[in-house]
């Protein structure tokens, strides 16, 4: 027989929120990894708060919420707060009871200069990486490096000539275009270069294109160094977009690794630059860089080895973190401005990717 909806709803719930989350759900393992990392940096978090005054929103809850935003592809912090309000799994993950009120979305912005900083994001990244090393999931010998472009939180219309008159204010510019916030702009025939123009919205954004035939856009560049065993991220950083920034960032990330014999680093043809190859060798790494057709900086003594062929096959795994962070994560179109805040976002996405790898590999 057909069932009917009971119009009389229960006033009380007698099922614990813990019981609502399946015991085999991977979110339990994800939270366990995050909680261990947060516990390890407790002293760093305590330094950001005074011993006096009104108690804040627990920073652990804010950090868990931001990782939840990445794992569930929530496109804004306002929507994230809405999900926490009515989604029991979200409430359980951040540590709220079923009757606890949810904070305002503006709490994230107010804490971005206190606890949701690049320093805290880097510490969490390092602690999750330490867990991966403890489980022997990461190699210390063979690496791959690459960079990707992230669309800046700025419109192409904001890319205007650099201000040469310090006395000219924004109000003067608004008066000149009739006060419109989104006026029509014709860029035809104009030469727009990073040395003469800058974004008035995000001065750290640069006009750049990845290759010939592709459109230029305002963006920043994210860089990662992965190990070749399980494709986990060893180092991550953000720079302004540019031709030399990729291999310069790669050298900085390699400097942070412990030197061991017979270490290799794979990369695409964009890194086949004599200065980069020479400096990699000076750091006791073997540069397994994809060789250009003409004028390659690596010779047959390197490209003719079996290890080089393996590195060229393995280095393609460096695209997996970028693909995940742009489709599942939050770096395809940046929501924050400035290198520091973008670095925080990129580090948290990199940490989330490593957490996913740890859970899948264990």
Secondary structure, 3 states (H helix, E strand, C coil): CCCCCCCCCCCCCCCCHHHHCCCCCHHHHHHHHHHHHHHHCHHHHHCCCCCCCCCCCCHHHHHHHHHHHHHCCCCCHHHHHHHHHHCHHHHHHHCCCCCCCCCCCHHHHHCCCCCCCHHHHHHHHHHHHHHHHHCCCCCCCEEEEEEEEEECCCCHHHEEECCCCCCCCHHHHHHHCCCCCCCCCCCCCCCCCCCCEEECCCCCCEEECCCCCCCCEEEEEEEEEEECCCCCEEEEEEEECCCCHHHHHHHHHHHCCCCCCCEEEEECHHHCCHHHHHHHHHCCEEEEECCCCCCCCCCHHHHCCHHHHHHHHHHHHHHHHHHHHHHCCCCCECCCCCHHHHHHHHHHHHHHHHHHHHHHHC
